[in-house]
Amino acid sequence: MDSSALLRKRARLISRRLARLYPDAHCALHHDNPLQLLIATILSAQCTDVRVNLVTPALFARYRDARAFADAEQQELETLIKSTGFFRNKARNIIACCRTIVREHGAKVPSTLEELVPLPGIGRKTANVVLGDAFDVPGITVDTHVGRLSRRMGLTTHTDPVKVEHDLMRLIPRKDWTPFSHRMIFHGRQVCFARKPNCDGCKVKDVCPKVGVGK
């Protein structure tokens, strides 16, 4: 068996282990529709999901659809999202994104990567979150947790999120892309911490070639 086949075998073993550990892993951002998830994901940049979930109920009550966000006064929107950090840039992106959605997509969030990525403030990570959790379209979401764990587990050597995503896409079955991403995030938050991973308490350490190694 060549090295690529061995790596794929180990990656799928890790995926199965994580599935047993986190059978209910899910998107932690509260949302009722694709637009709400899109906005929440924009807000989650450099911010915790817990903080975003504290902000979004009032936000979504004030702006109920893409047209409402597109017509928002930036200063008012900034006030509502201020506690998520980088609020001026996030407010600009949300308004610009929703204006594009209204103008080019009939006020409906598009459901393909090719249509989502060009939207203002939307990268592949946000697009894959929306695709996987709002449209059931498989996608690998590479946030800081997924990137860190993938390197520690020897599934990639890259730091660029797009390259990490493509490496994982080759190793993990397509149907598992979205749940695998959630499980990696859960594991990163609960066990494989950034500064001091809990290797002694890790249930996948026997298949992790870089146990206890930083990045």
C-alpha positions, 0 to 999 in steps of 0.5 A: 500500500503506497503512502497516499493510500495509508494516509487516506486509511488513517484519515478515515479511521480518525473520521470514524473515531471522531464520529463516535466521540461527537455523534451530535456535532453540529453548527454552533451558530444559531440560525433559522435560514440560509441568510441568518447563517450567512450573517452569523458566520460573517460575525463569527470572524475573530469572535466566539460563536457564543458571543455571536449567538448573544447578538443575533436574536436582536439583529435578526428581529431588526433585519428580517431578510436580505432587502432589510440588511441591504437597506440598513443604515451602517451606523445602526448596524454597527451598534447592533454588532459592535460586541463581535469586534471589527464591527465597521468592516463586518457591517460594510460587508454585510450590507454589500453582501446583501445588496449583491444578493438582492441585485443578482440573486433575487434576494435569496442566498445562492446555493453554490460555491461558485456563487457564494465566494464572490459575495463581499465578505464571503470566503470559502470557509463561510461559503462551505458553512452555508452550503453544508448547514443550510443547503446540505451540500457537503463542504470542508470548513477550515477554521483555526481548529480544523487547520490546527488539528489537520496539521497535528494529525499529519493530514496536511502540511499546509497553513493556507486554508484553501490548501488544507481544504483540498488536502482533506477533500482528497482524504475524507469521503465527500458525504462526510465533509460537513460532519467531519468539519464539525467534529474536528471543531468540537475536538479542537474546542474540547480536547486538542487545544491550541496551546496545551492539547490534552493528549492524555485524554485524547481518544485518537492519540494512537493514530496521531503522528504528532501527539503533543506537538504544537502546530 
